[in-house]
Amino acid sequence: MSNFDFLLAEWPLLHESATKAEVTAHADARASCFYARRTLELTVAWLYKQHPGLALSRKAIIADDFLGW
């Protein structure tokens, strides 16, 4: 059981990333930080897509197109 099971139904990609951060926290702190950051970046990307009032900078738009978020 994970602290992030509540994400599974609506945001499976976030759940996967957050769970990996949780699982690797003690065994590999560096990997855990990577997955925690990825989870946060995916969350912020989702927020910008859901709320049209939030405006991305040109640099962020280019990165978004490149990364395919």
PyMOL Python script that loads the backbone (N, CA, C, O; Angstrom):
from pymol import cmd

cmd.read_pdbstr("""\
ATOM      1  N   MET A   1       0.842  -1.181   0.000  1.00  0.00           N
ATOM      2  CA  MET A   1       0.000   0.000   0.000  1.00  0.00           C
ATOM      3  C   MET A   1       0.887   1.243   0.000  1.00  0.00           C
ATOM      4  O   MET A   1       1.886   1.317   0.716  1.00  0.00           O
ATOM      5  N   SER A   2       0.501   2.204  -0.810  1.00  0.00           N
ATOM      6  CA  SER A   2       1.272   3.423  -0.974  1.00  0.00           C
ATOM      7  C   SER A   2       0.512   4.627  -0.420  1.00  0.00           C
ATOM      8  O   SER A   2      -0.715   4.614  -0.330  1.00  0.00           O
ATOM      9  N   ASN A   3       1.247   5.643  -0.059  1.00  0.00           N
ATOM     10  CA  ASN A   3       0.621   6.902   0.344  1.00  0.00           C
ATOM     11  C   ASN A   3      -0.032   7.597  -0.839  1.00  0.00           C
ATOM     12  O   ASN A   3      -0.783   8.556  -0.661  1.00  0.00           O
ATOM     13  N   PHE A   4       0.247   7.124  -2.038  1.00  0.00           N
ATOM     14  CA  PHE A   4      -0.234   7.778  -3.249  1.00  0.00           C
ATOM     15  C   PHE A   4      -1.270   6.963  -4.003  1.00  0.00           C
ATOM     16  O   PHE A   4      -1.522   7.228  -5.178  1.00  0.00           O
ATOM     17  N   ASP A   5      -1.867   5.989  -3.362  1.00  0.00           N
ATOM     18  CA  ASP A   5      -2.882   5.161  -4.012  1.00  0.00           C
ATOM     19  C   ASP A   5      -4.090   5.974  -4.481  1.00  0.00           C
ATOM     20  O   ASP A   5      -4.768   5.587  -5.433  1.00  0.00           O
ATOM     21  N   PHE A   6      -4.356   7.092  -3.818  1.00  0.00           N
ATOM     22  CA  PHE A   6      -5.495   7.922  -4.199  1.00  0.00           C
ATOM     23  C   PHE A   6      -5.325   8.523  -5.602  1.00  0.00           C
ATOM     24  O   PHE A   6      -6.306   8.945  -6.214  1.00  0.00           O
ATOM     25  N   LEU A   7      -4.105   8.564  -6.109  1.00  0.00           N
ATOM     26  CA  LEU A   7      -3.849   9.117  -7.442  1.00  0.00           C
ATOM     27  C   LEU A   7      -4.177   8.135  -8.563  1.00  0.00           C
ATOM     28  O   LEU A   7      -4.413   8.543  -9.701  1.00  0.00           O
ATOM     29  N   LEU A   8      -4.192   6.868  -8.249  1.00  0.00           N
ATOM     30  CA  LEU A   8      -4.269   5.824  -9.274  1.00  0.00           C
ATOM     31  C   LEU A   8      -5.481   5.947 -10.196  1.00  0.00           C
ATOM     32  O   LEU A   8      -5.342   5.814 -11.412  1.00  0.00           O
ATOM     33  N   ALA A   9      -6.642   6.194  -9.648  1.00  0.00           N
ATOM     34  CA  ALA A   9      -7.859   6.211 -10.474  1.00  0.00           C
ATOM     35  C   ALA A   9      -7.872   7.355 -11.482  1.00  0.00           C
ATOM     36  O   ALA A   9      -8.249   7.158 -12.637  1.00  0.00           O
ATOM     37  N   GLU A  10      -7.464   8.546 -11.056  1.00  0.00           N
ATOM     38  CA  GLU A  10      -7.585   9.704 -11.936  1.00  0.00           C
ATOM     39  C   GLU A  10      -6.281  10.089 -12.634  1.00  0.00           C
ATOM     40  O   GLU A  10      -6.308  10.596 -13.755  1.00  0.00           O
ATOM     41  N   TRP A  11      -5.148   9.856 -11.988  1.00  0.00           N
ATOM     42  CA  TRP A  11      -3.859  10.253 -12.540  1.00  0.00           C
ATOM     43  C   TRP A  11      -2.849   9.108 -12.429  1.00  0.00           C
ATOM     44  O   TRP A  11      -1.950   9.168 -11.590  1.00  0.00           O
ATOM     45  N   PRO A  12      -2.976   8.084 -13.245  1.00  0.00           N
ATOM     46  CA  PRO A  12      -2.089   6.922 -13.135  1.00  0.00           C
ATOM     47  C   PRO A  12      -0.610   7.251 -13.365  1.00  0.00           C
ATOM     48  O   PRO A  12       0.260   6.640 -12.744  1.00  0.00           O
ATOM     49  N   LEU A  13      -0.321   8.203 -14.245  1.00  0.00           N
ATOM     50  CA  LEU A  13       1.074   8.576 -14.500  1.00  0.00           C
ATOM     51  C   LEU A  13       1.695   9.221 -13.260  1.00  0.00           C
ATOM     52  O   LEU A  13       2.844   8.942 -12.918  1.00  0.00           O
ATOM     53  N   LEU A  14       0.934  10.079 -12.595  1.00  0.00           N
ATOM     54  CA  LEU A  14       1.419  10.680 -11.345  1.00  0.00           C
ATOM     55  C   LEU A  14       1.596   9.614 -10.271  1.00  0.00           C
ATOM     56  O   LEU A  14       2.567   9.629  -9.514  1.00  0.00           O
ATOM     57  N   HIS A  15       0.645   8.693 -10.218  1.00  0.00           N
ATOM     58  CA  HIS A  15       0.727   7.605  -9.229  1.00  0.00           C
ATOM     59  C   HIS A  15       2.004   6.797  -9.429  1.00  0.00           C
ATOM     60  O   HIS A  15       2.714   6.498  -8.469  1.00  0.00           O
ATOM     61  N   GLU A  16       2.287   6.451 -10.664  1.00  0.00           N
ATOM     62  CA  GLU A  16       3.483   5.652 -10.958  1.00  0.00           C
ATOM     63  C   GLU A  16       4.756   6.373 -10.503  1.00  0.00           C
ATOM     64  O   GLU A  16       5.614   5.785  -9.845  1.00  0.00           O
ATOM     65  N   SER A  17       4.861   7.632 -10.858  1.00  0.00           N
ATOM     66  CA  SER A  17       6.053   8.412 -10.525  1.00  0.00           C
ATOM     67  C   SER A  17       6.180   8.648  -9.021  1.00  0.00           C
ATOM     68  O   SER A  17       7.264   8.504  -8.455  1.00  0.00           O
ATOM     69  N   ALA A  18       5.074   9.008  -8.380  1.00  0.00           N
ATOM     70  CA  ALA A  18       5.095   9.260  -6.933  1.00  0.00           C
ATOM     71  C   ALA A  18       5.405   7.987  -6.147  1.00  0.00           C
ATOM     72  O   ALA A  18       6.127   8.027  -5.150  1.00  0.00           O
ATOM     73  N   THR A  19       4.867   6.880  -6.592  1.00  0.00           N
ATOM     74  CA  THR A  19       5.123   5.607  -5.918  1.00  0.00           C
ATOM     75  C   THR A  19       6.587   5.202  -6.060  1.00  0.00           C
ATOM     76  O   THR A  19       7.178   4.671  -5.120  1.00  0.00           O
ATOM     77  N   LYS A  20       7.169   5.448  -7.220  1.00  0.00           N
ATOM     78  CA  LYS A  20       8.596   5.151  -7.401  1.00  0.00           C
ATOM     79  C   LYS A  20       9.450   6.011  -6.476  1.00  0.00           C
ATOM     80  O   LYS A  20      10.445   5.540  -5.926  1.00  0.00           O
ATOM     81  N   ALA A  21       9.062   7.270  -6.306  1.00  0.00           N
ATOM     82  CA  ALA A  21       9.792   8.149  -5.377  1.00  0.00           C
ATOM     83  C   ALA A  21       9.691   7.602  -3.956  1.00  0.00           C
ATOM     84  O   ALA A  21      10.672   7.600  -3.212  1.00  0.00           O
ATOM     85  N   GLU A  22       8.526   7.150  -3.594  1.00  0.00           N
ATOM     86  CA  GLU A  22       8.300   6.618  -2.249  1.00  0.00           C
ATOM     87  C   GLU A  22       9.084   5.322  -2.014  1.00  0.00           C
ATOM     88  O   GLU A  22       9.714   5.154  -0.969  1.00  0.00           O
ATOM     89  N   VAL A  23       9.043   4.426  -2.970  1.00  0.00           N
ATOM     90  CA  VAL A  23       9.685   3.119  -2.829  1.00  0.00           C
ATOM     91  C   VAL A  23      11.207   3.234  -2.762  1.00  0.00           C
ATOM     92  O   VAL A  23      11.859   2.484  -2.035  1.00  0.00           O
ATOM     93  N   THR A  24      11.765   4.168  -3.517  1.00  0.00           N
ATOM     94  CA  THR A  24      13.220   4.284  -3.577  1.00  0.00           C
ATOM     95  C   THR A  24      13.808   5.241  -2.532  1.00  0.00           C
ATOM     96  O   THR A  24      15.021   5.447  -2.499  1.00  0.00           O
ATOM     97  N   ALA A  25      12.969   5.818  -1.691  1.00  0.00           N
ATOM     98  CA  ALA A  25      13.426   6.854  -0.743  1.00  0.00           C
ATOM     99  C   ALA A  25      14.594   6.408   0.126  1.00  0.00           C
ATOM    100  O   ALA A  25      15.552   7.161   0.302  1.00  0.00           O
ATOM    101  N   HIS A  26      14.534   5.214   0.664  1.00  0.00           N
ATOM    102  CA  HIS A  26      15.602   4.755   1.566  1.00  0.00           C
ATOM    103  C   HIS A  26      16.746   4.066   0.821  1.00  0.00           C
ATOM    104  O   HIS A  26      17.911   4.221   1.187  1.00  0.00           O
ATOM    105  N   ALA A  27      16.421   3.327  -0.195  1.00  0.00           N
ATOM    106  CA  ALA A  27      17.436   2.555  -0.908  1.00  0.00           C
ATOM    107  C   ALA A  27      18.289   3.407  -1.841  1.00  0.00           C
ATOM    108  O   ALA A  27      19.487   3.161  -1.977  1.00  0.00           O
ATOM    109  N   ASP A  28      17.690   4.401  -2.480  1.00  0.00           N
ATOM    110  CA  ASP A  28      18.405   5.216  -3.458  1.00  0.00           C
ATOM    111  C   ASP A  28      17.829   6.629  -3.446  1.00  0.00           C
ATOM    112  O   ASP A  28      16.922   6.948  -4.216  1.00  0.00           O
ATOM    113  N   ALA A  29      18.357   7.459  -2.576  1.00  0.00           N
ATOM    114  CA  ALA A  29      17.826   8.810  -2.387  1.00  0.00           C
ATOM    115  C   ALA A  29      17.882   9.638  -3.662  1.00  0.00           C
ATOM    116  O   ALA A  29      16.977  10.431  -3.921  1.00  0.00           O
ATOM    117  N   ARG A  30      18.916   9.469  -4.455  1.00  0.00           N
ATOM    118  CA  ARG A  30      19.053  10.235  -5.695  1.00  0.00           C
ATOM    119  C   ARG A  30      17.931   9.870  -6.673  1.00  0.00           C
ATOM    120  O   ARG A  30      17.332  10.749  -7.292  1.00  0.00           O
ATOM    121  N   ALA A  31      17.656   8.599  -6.804  1.00  0.00           N
ATOM    122  CA  ALA A  31      16.556   8.165  -7.680  1.00  0.00           C
ATOM    123  C   ALA A  31      15.221   8.660  -7.143  1.00  0.00           C
ATOM    124  O   ALA A  31      14.348   9.057  -7.914  1.00  0.00           O
ATOM    125  N   SER A  32      15.063   8.637  -5.843  1.00  0.00           N
ATOM    126  CA  SER A  32      13.837   9.132  -5.228  1.00  0.00           C
ATOM    127  C   SER A  32      13.625  10.611  -5.542  1.00  0.00           C
ATOM    128  O   SER A  32      12.509  11.030  -5.850  1.00  0.00           O
ATOM    129  N   CYS A  33      14.689  11.396  -5.466  1.00  0.00           N
ATOM    130  CA  CYS A  33      14.600  12.831  -5.801  1.00  0.00           C
ATOM    131  C   CYS A  33      14.211  13.019  -7.264  1.00  0.00           C
ATOM    132  O   CYS A  33      13.415  13.898  -7.593  1.00  0.00           O
ATOM    133  N   PHE A  34      14.773  12.194  -8.133  1.00  0.00           N
ATOM    134  CA  PHE A  34      14.427  12.268  -9.554  1.00  0.00           C
ATOM    135  C   PHE A  34      12.927  12.036  -9.749  1.00  0.00           C
ATOM    136  O   PHE A  34      12.261  12.812 -10.434  1.00  0.00           O
ATOM    137  N   TYR A  35      12.401  10.977  -9.152  1.00  0.00           N
ATOM    138  CA  TYR A  35      10.986  10.658  -9.321  1.00  0.00           C
ATOM    139  C   TYR A  35      10.086  11.682  -8.637  1.00  0.00           C
ATOM    140  O   TYR A  35       8.997  11.972  -9.133  1.00  0.00           O
ATOM    141  N   ALA A  36      10.519  12.230  -7.513  1.00  0.00           N
ATOM    142  CA  ALA A  36       9.734  13.270  -6.848  1.00  0.00           C
ATOM    143  C   ALA A  36       9.652  14.514  -7.743  1.00  0.00           C
ATOM    144  O   ALA A  36       8.589  15.119  -7.882  1.00  0.00           O
ATOM    145  N   ARG A  37      10.773  14.883  -8.339  1.00  0.00           N
ATOM    146  CA  ARG A  37      10.766  16.043  -9.234  1.00  0.00           C
ATOM    147  C   ARG A  37       9.909  15.776 -10.460  1.00  0.00           C
ATOM    148  O   ARG A  37       9.159  16.649 -10.896  1.00  0.00           O
ATOM    149  N   ARG A  38      10.013  14.593 -11.013  1.00  0.00           N
ATOM    150  CA  ARG A  38       9.201  14.242 -12.179  1.00  0.00           C
ATOM    151  C   ARG A  38       7.712  14.331 -11.837  1.00  0.00           C
ATOM    152  O   ARG A  38       6.914  14.826 -12.633  1.00  0.00           O
ATOM    153  N   THR A  39       7.350  13.854 -10.663  1.00  0.00           N
ATOM    154  CA  THR A  39       5.958  13.926 -10.226  1.00  0.00           C
ATOM    155  C   THR A  39       5.495  15.381 -10.157  1.00  0.00           C
ATOM    156  O   THR A  39       4.403  15.715 -10.616  1.00  0.00           O
ATOM    157  N   LEU A  40       6.321  16.227  -9.589  1.00  0.00           N
ATOM    158  CA  LEU A  40       5.978  17.645  -9.490  1.00  0.00           C
ATOM    159  C   LEU A  40       5.869  18.286 -10.865  1.00  0.00           C
ATOM    160  O   LEU A  40       4.943  19.060 -11.109  1.00  0.00           O
ATOM    161  N   GLU A  41       6.792  17.983 -11.765  1.00  0.00           N
ATOM    162  CA  GLU A  41       6.748  18.549 -13.113  1.00  0.00           C
ATOM    163  C   GLU A  41       5.500  18.098 -13.872  1.00  0.00           C
ATOM    164  O   GLU A  41       4.878  18.894 -14.576  1.00  0.00           O
ATOM    165  N   LEU A  42       5.141  16.839 -13.732  1.00  0.00           N
ATOM    166  CA  LEU A  42       3.918  16.347 -14.372  1.00  0.00           C
ATOM    167  C   LEU A  42       2.685  17.042 -13.804  1.00  0.00           C
ATOM    168  O   LEU A  42       1.746  17.352 -14.536  1.00  0.00           O
ATOM    169  N   THR A  43       2.695  17.284 -12.498  1.00  0.00           N
ATOM    170  CA  THR A  43       1.576  17.964 -11.845  1.00  0.00           C
ATOM    171  C   THR A  43       1.443  19.394 -12.349  1.00  0.00           C
ATOM    172  O   THR A  43       0.341  19.845 -12.662  1.00  0.00           O
ATOM    173  N   VAL A  44       2.558  20.107 -12.427  1.00  0.00           N
ATOM    174  CA  VAL A  44       2.531  21.492 -12.905  1.00  0.00           C
ATOM    175  C   VAL A  44       2.086  21.532 -14.370  1.00  0.00           C
ATOM    176  O   VAL A  44       1.305  22.404 -14.750  1.00  0.00           O
ATOM    177  N   ALA A  45       2.565  20.618 -15.178  1.00  0.00           N
ATOM    178  CA  ALA A  45       2.150  20.563 -16.586  1.00  0.00           C
ATOM    179  C   ALA A  45       0.645  20.338 -16.682  1.00  0.00           C
ATOM    180  O   ALA A  45      -0.023  20.959 -17.509  1.00  0.00           O
ATOM    181  N   TRP A  46       0.111  19.460 -15.850  1.00  0.00           N
ATOM    182  CA  TRP A  46      -1.330  19.208 -15.844  1.00  0.00           C
ATOM    183  C   TRP A  46      -2.095  20.469 -15.447  1.00  0.00           C
ATOM    184  O   TRP A  46      -3.115  20.799 -16.053  1.00  0.00           O
ATOM    185  N   LEU A  47      -1.602  21.167 -14.432  1.00  0.00           N
ATOM    186  CA  LEU A  47      -2.261  22.396 -13.988  1.00  0.00           C
ATOM    187  C   LEU A  47      -2.355  23.422 -15.109  1.00  0.00           C
ATOM    188  O   LEU A  47      -3.404  24.037 -15.302  1.00  0.00           O
ATOM    189  N   TYR A  48      -1.270  23.610 -15.845  1.00  0.00           N
ATOM    190  CA  TYR A  48      -1.280  24.581 -16.932  1.00  0.00           C
ATOM    191  C   TYR A  48      -2.234  24.176 -18.046  1.00  0.00           C
ATOM    192  O   TYR A  48      -2.840  25.036 -18.685  1.00  0.00           O
ATOM    193  N   LYS A  49      -2.372  22.896 -18.283  1.00  0.00           N
ATOM    194  CA  LYS A  49      -3.295  22.447 -19.329  1.00  0.00           C
ATOM    195  C   LYS A  49      -4.746  22.587 -18.888  1.00  0.00           C
ATOM    196  O   LYS A  49      -5.619  22.837 -19.719  1.00  0.00           O
ATOM    197  N   GLN A  50      -5.015  22.431 -17.607  1.00  0.00           N
ATOM    198  CA  GLN A  50      -6.385  22.470 -17.102  1.00  0.00           C
ATOM    199  C   GLN A  50      -6.897  23.881 -16.859  1.00  0.00           C
ATOM    200  O   GLN A  50      -8.108  24.100 -16.863  1.00  0.00           O
ATOM    201  N   HIS A  51      -6.018  24.827 -16.650  1.00  0.00           N
ATOM    202  CA  HIS A  51      -6.407  26.192 -16.304  1.00  0.00           C
ATOM    203  C   HIS A  51      -5.876  27.167 -17.356  1.00  0.00           C
ATOM    204  O   HIS A  51      -4.722  27.591 -17.283  1.00  0.00           O
ATOM    205  N   PRO A  52      -6.705  27.518 -18.320  1.00  0.00           N
ATOM    206  CA  PRO A  52      -6.262  28.378 -19.410  1.00  0.00           C
ATOM    207  C   PRO A  52      -5.809  29.766 -18.957  1.00  0.00           C
ATOM    208  O   PRO A  52      -5.097  30.447 -19.696  1.00  0.00           O
ATOM    209  N   GLY A  53      -6.201  30.191 -17.776  1.00  0.00           N
ATOM    210  CA  GLY A  53      -5.773  31.484 -17.265  1.00  0.00           C
ATOM    211  C   GLY A  53      -4.303  31.531 -16.910  1.00  0.00           C
ATOM    212  O   GLY A  53      -3.728  32.614 -16.793  1.00  0.00           O
ATOM    213  N   LEU A  54      -3.694  30.388 -16.738  1.00  0.00           N
ATOM    214  CA  LEU A  54      -2.257  30.316 -16.449  1.00  0.00           C
ATOM    215  C   LEU A  54      -1.513  30.357 -17.776  1.00  0.00           C
ATOM    216  O   LEU A  54      -1.806  29.580 -18.684  1.00  0.00           O
ATOM    217  N   ALA A  55      -0.571  31.246 -17.883  1.00  0.00           N
ATOM    218  CA  ALA A  55       0.148  31.414 -19.148  1.00  0.00           C
ATOM    219  C   ALA A  55       1.571  30.881 -19.036  1.00  0.00           C
ATOM    220  O   ALA A  55       2.306  31.226 -18.111  1.00  0.00           O
ATOM    221  N   LEU A  56       1.944  30.042 -19.985  1.00  0.00           N
ATOM    222  CA  LEU A  56       3.306  29.528 -20.055  1.00  0.00           C
ATOM    223  C   LEU A  56       4.210  30.532 -20.763  1.00  0.00           C
ATOM    224  O   LEU A  56       3.772  31.255 -21.658  1.00  0.00           O
ATOM    225  N   SER A  57       5.458  30.567 -20.357  1.00  0.00           N
ATOM    226  CA  SER A  57       6.438  31.391 -21.068  1.00  0.00           C
ATOM    227  C   SER A  57       6.782  30.713 -22.392  1.00  0.00           C
ATOM    228  O   SER A  57       6.509  29.526 -22.571  1.00  0.00           O
ATOM    229  N   ARG A  58       7.371  31.450 -23.304  1.00  0.00           N
ATOM    230  CA  ARG A  58       7.764  30.883 -24.595  1.00  0.00           C
ATOM    231  C   ARG A  58       8.735  29.721 -24.402  1.00  0.00           C
ATOM    232  O   ARG A  58       8.633  28.705 -25.090  1.00  0.00           O
ATOM    233  N   LYS A  59       9.665  29.866 -23.478  1.00  0.00           N
ATOM    234  CA  LYS A  59      10.642  28.810 -23.205  1.00  0.00           C
ATOM    235  C   LYS A  59       9.931  27.543 -22.735  1.00  0.00           C
ATOM    236  O   LYS A  59      10.287  26.441 -23.153  1.00  0.00           O
ATOM    237  N   ALA A  60       8.939  27.692 -21.876  1.00  0.00           N
ATOM    238  CA  ALA A  60       8.196  26.539 -21.370  1.00  0.00           C
ATOM    239  C   ALA A  60       7.391  25.876 -22.473  1.00  0.00           C
ATOM    240  O   ALA A  60       7.268  24.652 -22.504  1.00  0.00           O
ATOM    241  N   ILE A  61       6.842  26.675 -23.379  1.00  0.00           N
ATOM    242  CA  ILE A  61       6.074  26.123 -24.488  1.00  0.00           C
ATOM    243  C   ILE A  61       6.978  25.284 -25.391  1.00  0.00           C
ATOM    244  O   ILE A  61       6.588  24.206 -25.839  1.00  0.00           O
ATOM    245  N   ILE A  62       8.169  25.777 -25.653  1.00  0.00           N
ATOM    246  CA  ILE A  62       9.119  25.024 -26.479  1.00  0.00           C
ATOM    247  C   ILE A  62       9.481  23.717 -25.779  1.00  0.00           C
ATOM    248  O   ILE A  62       9.519  22.668 -26.422  1.00  0.00           O
ATOM    249  N   ALA A  63       9.746  23.762 -24.485  1.00  0.00           N
ATOM    250  CA  ALA A  63      10.076  22.552 -23.725  1.00  0.00           C
ATOM    251  C   ALA A  63       8.898  21.597 -23.721  1.00  0.00           C
ATOM    252  O   ALA A  63       9.078  20.387 -23.853  1.00  0.00           O
ATOM    253  N   ASP A  64       7.692  22.132 -23.572  1.00  0.00           N
ATOM    254  CA  ASP A  64       6.490  21.308 -23.569  1.00  0.00           C
ATOM    255  C   ASP A  64       6.340  20.574 -24.898  1.00  0.00           C
ATOM    256  O   ASP A  64       6.029  19.383 -24.917  1.00  0.00           O
ATOM    257  N   ASP A  65       6.558  21.271 -26.000  1.00  0.00           N
ATOM    258  CA  ASP A  65       6.481  20.644 -27.313  1.00  0.00           C
ATOM    259  C   ASP A  65       7.560  19.572 -27.480  1.00  0.00           C
ATOM    260  O   ASP A  65       7.308  18.507 -28.043  1.00  0.00           O
ATOM    261  N   PHE A  66       8.739  19.863 -26.992  1.00  0.00           N
ATOM    262  CA  PHE A  66       9.865  18.942 -27.112  1.00  0.00           C
ATOM    263  C   PHE A  66       9.638  17.678 -26.281  1.00  0.00           C
ATOM    264  O   PHE A  66       9.887  16.566 -26.745  1.00  0.00           O
ATOM    265  N   LEU A  67       9.157  17.866 -25.039  1.00  0.00           N
ATOM    266  CA  LEU A  67       8.989  16.742 -24.124  1.00  0.00           C
ATOM    267  C   LEU A  67       7.690  15.996 -24.349  1.00  0.00           C
ATOM    268  O   LEU A  67       7.547  14.856 -23.905  1.00  0.00           O
ATOM    269  N   GLY A  68       6.745  16.615 -25.029  1.00  0.00           N
ATOM    270  CA  GLY A  68       5.486  15.950 -25.320  1.00  0.00           C
ATOM    271  C   GLY A  68       4.542  15.857 -24.136  1.00  0.00           C
ATOM    272  O   GLY A  68       3.736  14.929 -24.062  1.00  0.00           O
ATOM    273  N   TRP A  69       4.627  16.807 -23.204  1.00  0.00           N
ATOM    274  CA  TRP A  69       3.718  16.788 -22.037  1.00  0.00           C
ATOM    275  C   TRP A  69       2.463  17.381 -22.431  1.00  0.00           C
ATOM    276  O   TRP A  69       1.543  17.476 -21.618  1.00  0.00           O
TER     277      TRP A  69
END
""", "prot")
cmd.dss("prot")
cmd.show_as("cartoon", "prot")
cmd.util.cbc("prot")
cmd.orient("prot")
